[in-house]
Amino acid sequence: MRAMAAHPNDSQLVARCRAGEDAAWHELVERFSRYVYAICVRGFRLGPEDAEDVFQEVFSRVYERLGELRDDDALRPWLAQLTRRLCLDRLRSLARHPTVDAEPDETAADETLAELEEAIAVREALTAVGEPCSDILDRFFCRDESYRTIGDALELPPGTIASRISRCLAKLRSELEGRREPARTS
């Protein structure tokens, strides 16, 4: 068996799952578990028990229905749509109980899903631009560290940090623009 890349793309991962590789299934769940759970909790505001139930159902259906995915590169949007449908089903089920009054807010959930997609794209682009850019941008934007703190940690003058951030942002922007393709669902 030939060695696969350390981090196969979604299409390669789907192919390996279809070939019955247990390790590929584990990697698929690992890769997308936070994404699916975030859709449940942040997008649809499900409680922990309901989110866990939907999470389990999503991956159960992925295992059963991966053969229905028409475009292996569309795994992420397919998962998002499946998770969205199951969350809406769960919310409708909860709405039938007297303690729950509200119908699901699909518009808010769609907006949160779009934010999650964007956050994932930025994280993937940060990984793609590599070090030292990913570290500098993470320190400045995610950890909210000052130029001085970053400079001290990286043993660089604080004045150099601003120009590095600017260059790294340009690399990140280029990486993100290269990823801009319409999402395809099946």
Secondary structure as GFF3:
##gff-version 3
##sequence-region A 1 186
A	DSSP	alpha_helix	10	18	.	.	.	ID=ss1
A	DSSP	alpha_helix	22	38	.	.	.	ID=ss2
A	DSSP	pi_helix	39	43	.	.	.	ID=ss3
A	DSSP	alpha_helix	48	65	.	.	.	ID=ss4
A	DSSP	three_ten_helix	66	68	.	.	.	ID=ss5
A	DSSP	three_ten_helix	72	74	.	.	.	ID=ss6
A	DSSP	alpha_helix	75	95	.	.	.	ID=ss7
A	DSSP	alpha_helix	106	129	.	.	.	ID=ss8
A	DSSP	alpha_helix	133	137	.	.	.	ID=ss9
A	DSSP	pi_helix	138	142	.	.	.	ID=ss10
A	DSSP	alpha_helix	147	154	.	.	.	ID=ss11
A	DSSP	alpha_helix	158	179	.	.	.	ID=ss12
###
